Amino acid sequence: MLSENIKTIRKSKGLSQQELAMKLNVVRQTISKWELGGSLR
């Protein structure tokens, strides 16, 4: 599932949700939603 992949890859790269959010130009809450299987827009 995409949500699991996002979390697994983020952790394997040693990134926090905040760090990934900054790289993707989104807010941290968006990463959290993605990882929980929320909105993927």
ABEGO torsion letter per residue (X at the ends): XAAAAAAAAAAAAGBBAAAAAAAAGBBAAAAAAAAAGBBAX
